[in-house]
Amino acid sequence: MSILKNRTIAVVAGAAVLVGLGATGATAARLITSADIKNSTIQSVDVAYNSLKGTDIANSSLTGVDLANGTVGLIDLSADAKSALAPGDGILGVEADSIAAPKAITNIGGPINANYTNLDTGFTLPAGKYLITVDGSFESASVGDPAVSVYPQLSLWLDKSGDDAFQWQQGEGNISPNALMPTAKDRHISVSGTSVVVLDDDTYVGLLAFGYASDQSAARSGEINVTGATITATPLN
């Protein structure tokens, strides 16, 4: 066989090898899909640290079984997700209300059920257990009789009957912080009280103002103003 023929055969054989290698390379370059991966074979050690991003994971594709307990923290949540987790006002959180403007205590003395002054301050709470705080302040609008002591008070009202009428004897009254009002004009005094209340049903809770005179009279009726009154309810369960 001539040298030229031998060279021709070698070139043809080499080309065949290159074609075979080229075909193998094309096969290796094919994309790997989930069909090529056996379930549960990819582990954390197979993924470079910080190599996966949010765009690599389809929305709603991860469930609780895909995440180890304690691996997701607040830093991993979006701003909207963090906001959704925050306790809200009202039923989910703390309720609070205050009087809009000073209000005079109309009646001092007599039956509280008939003579209270409604401060129109409160809210309806669902059944549950609450820590309720009442804070307020009073001001004397005139000079009182120094021989008569007057004790203005705020009262927590629990409208359990739902009839919009205060009935102390039916358990609709609770804490009643009170203080001795100075007989001088333009004097201020503050009161505060706290109580744990259990409500069996949705119940309106509000604030009333009242007062007693040491001589059982109506002394200083309309002469003592409620200058501040706030009711706060914090759920305990």
C-alpha positions in Angstrom: 0.0 0.0 0.0 1.4 3.4 -0.9 2.3 6.1 1.6 -0.4 8.4 0.2 -3.1 5.8 0.6 -2.0 5.2 4.2 -2.2 9.0 4.9 -5.7 9.2 3.4 -6.9 6.3 5.6 -5.4 8.0 8.7 -7.1 11.4 7.9 -10.5 9.7 7.4 -10.1 7.8 10.7 -9.2 10.9 12.6 -12.2 12.8 11.2 -14.4 10.0 12.4 -13.0 10.3 15.9 -13.6 14.0 15.9 -17.2 13.5 14.7 -17.7 11.1 17.5 -16.2 13.5 20.1 -18.3 16.3 18.8 -21.5 14.2 19.1 -20.5 13.3 22.7 -19.9 17.0 23.6 -23.3 18.0 22.2 -25.0 15.3 24.4 -23.1 16.5 27.5 -24.2 20.1 26.9 -27.9 19.1 27.1 -29.8 20.9 29.9 -30.5 18.8 33.0 -34.1 18.9 34.1 -35.9 17.6 37.1 -36.7 14.4 35.2 -32.9 13.6 35.3 -32.7 14.0 39.1 -34.0 11.3 41.5 -36.3 12.6 44.2 -34.5 13.6 47.4 -31.0 13.3 45.9 -30.1 17.0 45.9 -29.0 18.1 49.4 -27.7 21.4 50.8 -24.1 20.3 50.3 -24.8 20.2 46.5 -25.8 23.8 46.4 -23.2 26.6 46.8 -23.8 29.0 49.7 -25.9 32.0 48.6 -26.2 30.7 45.1 -30.0 30.4 45.1 -32.1 33.5 44.9 -35.8 34.3 45.0 -36.0 34.2 41.2 -34.8 30.5 41.3 -37.8 29.4 43.3 -41.4 29.4 41.9 -44.0 31.3 44.0 -45.8 29.1 46.4 -43.5 26.1 45.6 -42.0 25.9 49.1 -44.2 24.5 51.9 -43.5 23.8 55.6 -42.0 20.4 54.9 -39.4 22.0 52.7 -38.0 24.2 55.5 -36.3 23.0 58.7 -37.6 24.4 61.9 -36.0 27.6 63.0 -34.4 28.3 59.6 -36.6 31.2 58.6 -36.3 34.4 60.6 -37.8 38.0 60.4 -34.8 39.0 58.2 -35.9 36.5 55.6 -39.4 38.0 55.3 -40.5 40.8 53.0 -41.7 44.1 54.4 -45.4 43.2 53.6 -45.0 39.9 55.4 -43.5 41.6 58.5 -46.3 44.1 58.5 -48.9 41.3 58.4 -47.4 39.6 61.4 -47.5 42.8 63.5 -50.4 43.0 66.0 -53.0 45.4 64.9 -55.2 47.8 66.8 -58.6 46.8 68.2 -59.6 43.2 68.5 -56.1 41.8 67.7 -54.3 44.2 69.9 -54.9 47.0 72.4 -58.1 49.1 72.4 -57.9 52.7 73.7 -60.3 55.6 73.7 -60.3 59.1 75.4 -62.8 61.8 75.9 -62.9 64.4 73.1 -63.3 67.4 75.3 -63.7 68.3 79.0 -67.1 67.4 80.4 -68.9 68.5 83.7 -70.1 65.9 86.2 -73.8 66.8 86.1 -74.9 65.1 89.3 -73.0 64.6 92.6 -74.7 62.2 95.0 -78.0 60.2 94.7 -78.3 56.8 93.0 -75.5 56.2 90.5 -77.7 54.3 88.1 -79.8 57.4 87.5 -77.3 60.2 88.1 -74.2 59.1 86.2 -72.7 61.3 83.5 -71.9 59.3 80.3 -68.5 60.3 79.0 -69.3 58.7 75.6 -65.9 57.0 75.7 -65.5 53.3 75.1 -65.6 50.4 72.6 -67.1 47.0 72.0 -64.9 44.0 72.9 -65.3 40.4 71.9 -65.7 37.7 74.5 -62.4 37.2 76.3 -60.2 38.2 79.2 -58.8 41.7 79.4 -56.6 44.0 81.5 -58.5 47.3 81.6 -57.0 50.5 82.8 -58.9 53.7 83.5 -57.0 57.1 83.8 -58.6 60.5 84.4 -58.3 63.9 85.8 -60.7 66.4 87.4 -60.7 70.2 87.7 -62.8 72.3 90.1 -64.6 75.1 88.2 -65.6 76.9 91.4 -64.9 77.2 95.1 -66.6 74.6 97.2 -67.9 74.5 100.8 -64.9 73.7 102.9 -67.2 71.8 105.3 -68.2 69.3 102.6 -65.8 66.9 101.1 -66.6 65.8 97.5 -65.2 62.7 95.8 -65.5 62.7 92.0 -65.0 59.4 90.3 -64.8 57.6 87.0 -66.5 54.2 86.7 -65.8 51.4 84.2 -69.1 50.4 82.6 -69.7 46.9 81.3 -72.9 46.9 79.3 -73.5 43.2 79.8 -77.3 43.5 79.2 -76.8 45.4 76.0 -79.6 47.8 76.9 -77.3 50.9 76.9 -78.3 51.6 80.5 -75.9 51.4 83.4 -77.0 49.0 86.2 -74.4 48.7 89.0 -76.3 46.0 90.9 -76.3 43.8 87.8 -72.5 43.6 87.7 -72.2 46.3 85.0 -69.9 48.5 87.2 -66.3 47.6 87.9 -63.3 49.8 89.0 -64.3 53.3 90.2 -61.1 55.3 90.9 -62.0 58.5 92.9 -60.2 61.3 94.8 -60.9 64.1 97.2 -61.5 67.3 95.2 -59.9 70.4 96.7 -62.4 73.2 97.6 -60.3 75.8 95.8 -61.1 76.9 92.2 -59.0 75.7 89.3 -57.4 72.8 91.2 -56.6 69.6 89.4 -56.4 66.0 90.6 -55.8 62.7 88.8 -57.1 59.2 89.3 -56.2 55.8 87.9 -57.4 52.2 88.3 -56.8 48.8 86.8 -58.9 45.6 86.7 -58.9 42.2 85.0 -62.3 41.6 83.3 -63.7 38.4 81.8 -66.4 38.9 79.1 -68.7 36.0 78.1 -70.1 37.8 75.0 -69.3 40.8 72.8 -69.7 43.7 75.3 -69.5 47.5 75.2 -67.2 48.9 77.8 -67.2 52.6 78.5 -66.6 55.3 81.1 -69.0 57.1 83.4 -68.4 60.0 85.8 -70.1 60.4 89.2 -69.3 61.6 92.6 -70.3 61.7 96.3 -70.5 64.4 98.9 -69.6 63.8 102.5 -73.0 65.2 103.7 -74.9 63.1 101.2 -76.0 66.2 99.4 -75.7 67.3 95.7 -73.0 69.8 96.6 -70.8 70.9 93.6 -73.0 69.2 91.0 -72.0 70.7 87.6 -69.0 72.4 89.2 -66.4 69.7 88.7 -65.1 68.9 85.2 -63.6 65.7 83.8 -60.7 67.2 82.0 -59.2 63.9 80.9 -60.4 60.3 80.7 -58.9 57.3 78.9 -59.9 53.7 78.9 -57.4 51.0 77.7 -58.1 47.3 77.2 -55.3 44.8 76.6 -56.3 41.2 75.7 -54.9 38.5 78.0 -55.8 35.4 76.0 
